[in-house]
């Protein structure tokens, strides 16, 4: 083992040396470039290699992040998730790396690379929830990354490559393969994991042939996993061009300042992207997502990602995040339930009847939340799990996270995002507790964060989270909460209702 202190905190990467900061039992290296600054026309081009630097680059403080506007969801405080907004600076295609303070020689530690969420328009490595010290403490090299967001990252523009934010993530994974051994990590044992939009992007990586060999394992936490069709994306592009008063082409966007692009992106929310053959996978919550001819689950079913072990799941009340803080949960009616189903499924009456049958006694609020959560996250997760489990060369594991937050008078529940502090073992952060904070005023069950976090680490290290695989007709799924319970296909009737919808 070598114990980096003082000058020993300097690590040499392929582009230059960086100096980190010792923090107790871990060392943090922050704001390390993995690609050149996306300036001017380069904002709409593939990521390019960063120029080498002389001397030792200071890597002890957070750097800039992708241009973005503030984002909120009603009365719940999500600042630990979204961060403090846009920290300006051009050189933001960067990674943060956290390692154990004592790193074994030879690059043998498992590596975990996290992709943040935020609706494809917000978030960064600066967010409090993505402090990877617990992973480093437990023998993992943890990498978090920034990627292009909004119009520069995901608007489908003629004259520019599609899914530029996804290309950034692939470039960051290339940086990891080239450099992570210098930080003690094993480049042959990389687990890519993400939540929400970040989980959707992990699904995109699994569906991308160019990602072959970059990732050994993947964890998909509450991803929508439904891409926009080119037709849907073109509708967003036309709206953005009209908003900005320019032609819908990369050349016309290249000269616009980031401020105008961020302002325009914020005004695109709520576009109706339904077509005759496709629903909007994000139900109007974001005008940006991956743009693909084939859905990720269909791509995975034909080969890419087949050699990557997968852990995939959702929370049990995903939809609550979009209803409770907005004050629309308690006022939900049967008409709201029907309208949610109509936006998400070609046979809405059958879908609603399925949920009513499988949830006898459920209120309109509970039904509306369940349908919304599955339209956004459940249906795509089931489809990807089934497609991946069909491959014999890798393992698939499934979970649901069911611990209920008592925020907002006990109504928030096991909403979207609630599992993240447990995965990062950060439930002690004071900003997560209070009547309107993500975890509410009550303390979580003792040991739940430690066990959840240890499960993610175990999967990254071994490819086995500690329960039976999701395969065959059983579809074994672990429910994570105060008690951990393994159940076969726990929501089979509802799952099957989604699998029959129009592709």
Residue pairs with C-beta under 8 A, 6 or more apart in sequence:
1 102
1 103
1 104
1 105
2 8
2 102
2 103
2 105
3 101
3 102
4 20
4 22
4 27
4 101
4 103
5 22
9 19
9 20
9 21
9 22
9 27
10 17
10 18
10 19
10 20
10 56
11 17
11 18
11 20
11 29
11 182
11 183
12 182
13 32
13 179
13 182
14 178
14 179
15 33
15 49
15 50
15 51
15 52
15 53
16 52
16 53
16 54
16 55
16 56
16 57
17 55
17 56
17 57
18 29
18 32
18 56
18 57
18 58
18 59
19 29
19 56
19 57
19 58
19 59
19 60
20 27
20 28
20 29
20 30
20 59
20 60
20 97
20 99
21 27
21 28
21 29
21 30
21 59
21 60
22 101
23 133
24 101
24 133
25 100
25 101
25 136
25 137
26 98
26 99
26 100
26 101
26 133
26 136
26 137
27 98
27 99
27 100
27 101
27 103
27 136
28 59
28 60
28 96
28 97
28 98
28 133
29 59
29 96
29 97
29 98
29 99
29 183
30 59
30 60
30 61
30 62
30 63
30 94
30 96
30 97
30 125
31 59
31 61
31 62
31 63
31 64
31 94
31 96
32 57
32 59
32 94
32 95
32 96
32 97
33 50
33 91
33 93
33 94
34 47
34 50
34 93
34 94
34 95
34 145
34 171
34 172
34 174
34 175
35 47
35 48
35 49
35 50
35 93
35 168
35 171
35 172
35 175
36 42
36 47
36 48
36 49
36 50
36 51
36 93
37 90
37 91
37 92
37 93
38 45
38 47
38 90
38 92
38 93
38 148
38 152
39 90
40 254
40 255
41 250
41 251
41 254
42 48
43 148
43 152
43 254
43 258
44 152
44 157
44 159
44 160
44 164
44 250
44 253
44 254
45 160
45 161
45 164
46 161
46 164
46 167
47 93
47 164
47 167
47 168
47 171
50 93
62 87
62 96
62 125
62 126
63 87
63 89
63 91
63 92
63 94
64 87
64 88
64 89
64 90
64 91
64 92
65 83
65 86
65 87
65 92
65 124
65 125
65 126
65 146
66 86
66 92
66 124
66 146
66 147
66 148
66 149
66 150
66 152
66 153
67 86
67 88
67 149
67 150
67 152
67 258
67 259
67 261
67 262
68 85
68 86
68 118
68 121
68 122
68 123
68 124
68 149
68 150
68 262
69 85
69 86
69 121
69 122
69 262
69 263
69 265
69 266
70 82
70 85
70 122
71 78
71 82
71 118
71 119
71 121
71 122
72 78
72 82
73 321
73 322
73 325
73 326
74 324
74 325
74 326
74 327
75 325
75 326
75 327
75 408
75 436
76 321
76 324
76 325
76 407
76 408
76 412
76 436
76 437
76 438
77 431
77 434
77 436
77 437
77 438
78 417
78 438
79 128
79 431
80 127
80 128
80 129
80 429
80 431
80 432
80 438
81 117
81 118
81 123
81 127
81 129
81 417
81 420
81 438
82 118
82 122
82 123
82 127
83 122
83 123
83 124
83 126
83 127
83 128
84 126
85 122
86 262
87 124
87 126
92 146
93 146
93 147
93 148
93 168
93 171
93 172
94 125
94 145
94 146
95 125
95 143
95 144
95 145
95 146
95 172
95 175
95 176
96 125
96 132
96 143
96 144
96 145
97 141
97 142
97 143
97 180
97 183
98 131
98 132
98 133
98 135
98 136
98 141
98 142
99 109
99 136
99 141
99 142
99 183
99 184
99 185
100 109
100 136
100 137
100 139
100 184
103 109
103 183
103 184
104 184
106 181
107 180
107 181
107 182
107 184
107 185
107 186
107 187
108 184
108 186
109 139
109 140
109 141
109 184
109 185
109 186
110 139
110 140
110 141
110 185
110 186
110 189
110 191
110 457
110 460
110 461
111 140
111 141
111 142
111 143
111 176
111 180
111 185
111 186
111 187
111 189
111 190
111 191
111 460
112 132
112 135
112 140
112 141
112 142
112 143
112 190
112 191
112 192
112 193
112 456
112 457
112 460
113 143
113 144
113 145
113 172
113 173
113 176
113 190
113 191
113 192
113 193
113 215
114 130
114 132
114 142
114 143
114 144
114 145
114 193
114 194
114 198
115 145
115 147
115 169
115 192
115 193
115 194
115 195
115 198
115 199
115 201
115 202
116 123
116 124
116 125
116 127
116 130
116 144
116 194
116 195
116 197
116 198
117 123
117 194
117 195
117 196
117 197
117 198
117 199
117 417
118 149
118 196
118 197
118 198
119 196
119 197
119 282
119 285
119 286
119 288
120 149
120 150
120 153
120 154
120 165
120 197
120 286
120 288
120 289
121 149
121 150
121 265
121 266
121 286
121 288
122 149
123 149
123 197
123 198
124 146
125 144
125 145
125 146
128 426
128 429
128 431
129 420
129 421
129 424
129 426
129 429
130 144
130 424
131 424
131 426
132 140
132 142
132 143
132 144
132 424
134 424
134 425
134 426
134 453
135 142
135 424
135 453
135 457
136 142
138 453
138 454
138 457
139 457
139 461
140 457
140 460
140 461
141 180
141 183
141 184
141 185
143 172
143 176
143 180
145 168
145 169
145 172
146 168
147 153
147 165
147 166
147 168
147 169
147 172
147 201
148 154
148 164
148 165
148 168
149 165
149 288
150 261
150 262
150 265
150 288
151 240
151 253
151 261
151 262
151 264
151 265
151 288
152 164
152 258
152 261
153 164
153 165
153 168
153 288
154 163
154 164
154 165
154 288
154 289
154 290
154 291
155 233
155 236
155 237
155 240
155 253
155 288
156 162
156 228
156 230
156 233
156 234
156 236
156 237
156 291
157 237
157 248
157 249
157 250
157 253
158 248
158 249
158 250
159 249
159 250
159 251
160 250
161 167
162 233
162 291
163 204
163 290
163 291
163 292
165 201
166 201
166 204
166 205
166 208
166 290
169 201
169 205
170 205
170 208
170 210
170 211
170 214
173 190
173 192
173 205
173 211
173 214
173 215
174 214
176 185
176 187
176 190
176 214
177 187
177 190
177 213
177 214
178 187
180 186
180 187
180 190
181 187
188 216
189 216
189 217
189 460
189 461
190 214
190 215
190 216
190 217
191 215
191 216
191 217
191 218
191 219
191 459
191 460
192 202
192 205
192 214
192 215
192 217
192 218
192 219
193 199
193 202
193 218
193 219
193 220
193 221
193 456
194 200
194 201
194 202
194 219
194 220
194 221
194 223
195 221
195 222
195 223
195 417
195 419
195 420
195 423
196 221
196 222
196 223
196 224
196 416
196 417
197 223
197 224
197 286
197 289
198 221
198 223
199 220
199 221
199 222
199 223
199 224
199 225
200 223
200 224
200 225
200 226
200 227
200 289
200 290
200 296
201 223
201 290
202 218
202 219
202 220
202 223
203 220
203 223
203 225
203 296
203 297
203 300
203 380
203 384
204 227
204 290
204 292
204 296
205 211
205 214
205 215
205 218
205 305
206 215
206 218
206 296
206 299
206 300
206 304
206 305
206 308
206 310
206 384
206 388
207 292
207 294
207 296
207 299
207 300
207 304
207 305
208 304
209 303
209 304
211 304
211 305
212 304
215 308
216 308
216 309
216 463
217 308
217 309
217 310
217 311
217 459
217 460
217 463
218 305
218 308
218 309
218 310
218 311
219 310
219 311
219 312
219 456
219 459
220 310
220 311
220 312
220 313
220 381
220 384
221 313
221 314
221 419
221 420
221 423
222 313
222 314
222 315
222 318
222 377
222 381
222 416
222 417
222 419
223 377
223 380
223 381
223 384
224 281
224 282
224 289
224 376
224 377
224 380
225 281
225 295
225 296
225 297
225 377
225 380
225 381
225 383
225 384
226 281
226 282
226 289
226 295
226 379
226 380
227 281
227 289
227 290
227 291
227 292
227 295
227 296
228 236
228 273
228 281
228 289
228 290
228 291
228 292
229 275
229 278
229 291
229 292
229 293
230 291
230 293
231 275
231 278
232 273
232 275
232 278
232 280
232 291
233 291
235 271
235 273
236 268
236 271
236 273
236 287
236 288
237 248
238 248
239 268
239 271
239 287
240 248
240 264
240 265
240 268
241 247
241 248
241 252
243 264
243 267
243 268
244 253
244 256
244 260
244 261
244 264
246 252
246 253
246 256
253 261
265 287
265 288
268 287
269 284
269 285
269 286
269 287
270 284
271 284
271 287
272 280
272 284
273 280
273 282
273 284
273 287
274 280
274 343
277 502
277 503
278 502
278 503
279 343
279 344
279 345
279 346
279 375
279 501
280 343
281 289
281 375
281 376
281 380
282 289
282 376
283 340
283 343
283 344
283 372
283 375
283 376
284 343
285 322
285 376
290 296
292 299
295 383
295 503
296 380
296 384
297 380
297 383
297 384
297 386
297 387
298 387
298 503
299 305
300 306
300 384
300 387
300 388
301 387
301 390
305 388
306 388
306 391
306 393
306 394
307 391
307 393
307 394
308 394
309 394
309 395
309 396
309 397
309 459
309 463
310 384
310 385
310 388
310 394
310 395
310 396
310 397
311 397
311 398
311 399
311 456
311 459
311 465
312 381
312 384
312 385
312 388
312 396
312 397
312 398
312 399
312 470
313 381
313 398
313 399
313 400
313 401
313 477
314 373
314 377
314 378
314 381
314 400
314 401
315 373
315 400
315 401
315 402
315 414
315 415
315 416
315 417
315 418
315 419
316 400
316 401
316 402
316 413
316 414
316 479
317 369
317 370
317 373
317 404
317 413
317 414
317 415
318 369
318 372
318 373
318 374
318 376
318 377
318 378
318 415
318 416
319 368
319 369
319 370
319 371
319 372
319 373
319 374
319 376
319 415
319 416
320 329
320 369
320 373
320 411
320 412
320 413
320 414
320 415
320 416
321 412
321 415
321 416
321 417
322 372
322 376
322 416
323 329
323 332
323 365
323 368
323 369
323 372
324 408
324 411
324 412
324 413
324 415
325 408
325 412
328 336
329 365
329 368
329 369
329 411
330 365
330 411
332 363
332 364
332 365
332 367
332 368
332 369
333 364
334 364
336 364
336 368
337 352
337 364
337 367
337 368
337 371
338 348
338 349
338 352
340 368
340 371
340 372
340 375
341 348
341 349
341 351
341 352
341 371
342 348
343 375
344 351
344 371
344 372
344 375
345 351
345 375
345 497
345 498
345 501
346 501
346 502
347 500
347 501
350 497
351 371
351 497
351 498
352 367
352 371
354 493
354 494
354 497
355 362
355 367
355 370
355 371
355 494
355 497
356 362
356 367
357 493
358 491
358 493
358 494
359 366
359 367
359 370
362 370
370 494
373 416
374 494
374 498
376 416
377 416
378 491
378 494
378 495
378 498
379 498
379 499
379 501
382 495
382 498
382 499
383 498
383 499
385 396
385 398
385 470
385 475
386 475
386 499
388 394
388 396
389 396
389 469
389 470
389 471
389 475
395 463
395 464
395 469
396 469
396 470
396 471
397 459
397 464
397 465
397 467
397 469
397 470
397 478
398 470
398 475
398 476
398 477
398 478
399 465
399 477
399 478
399 479
399 480
400 477
400 478
400 479
400 480
400 490
401 414
401 418
401 419
401 422
401 452
401 480
401 481
402 414
402 479
402 480
402 481
403 414
403 418
403 419
403 422
403 444
403 445
403 448
403 480
403 481
403 482
404 410
404 412
404 413
404 414
405 412
405 413
405 414
405 415
405 418
405 438
405 439
405 440
406 412
406 440
406 441
406 442
407 434
407 435
407 436
407 437
407 438
407 439
407 440
407 441
408 435
408 436
408 440
409 435
410 440
412 418
412 438
412 440
414 481
417 438
418 438
418 439
419 452
419 480
421 427
421 429
421 432
421 438
421 439
421 449
422 444
422 448
422 449
422 452
422 453
422 480
423 452
423 453
423 456
424 453
425 449
425 450
425 452
425 453
426 432
426 449
427 439
427 444
427 448
427 449
431 437
432 438
432 439
433 439
433 440
433 441
433 443
434 440
434 441
435 441
445 481
445 482
448 480
448 481
448 482
451 484
452 480
455 465
455 466
455 480
456 465
458 464
458 465
458 466
459 465
465 478
467 476
467 478
467 486
468 474
468 476
468 486
469 476
470 476
470 477
473 489
474 488
474 489
475 488
475 489
475 492
476 486
476 487
476 488
477 486
477 487
477 488
477 489
477 490
478 484
478 485
478 486
479 485
479 486
479 487
479 490
489 495
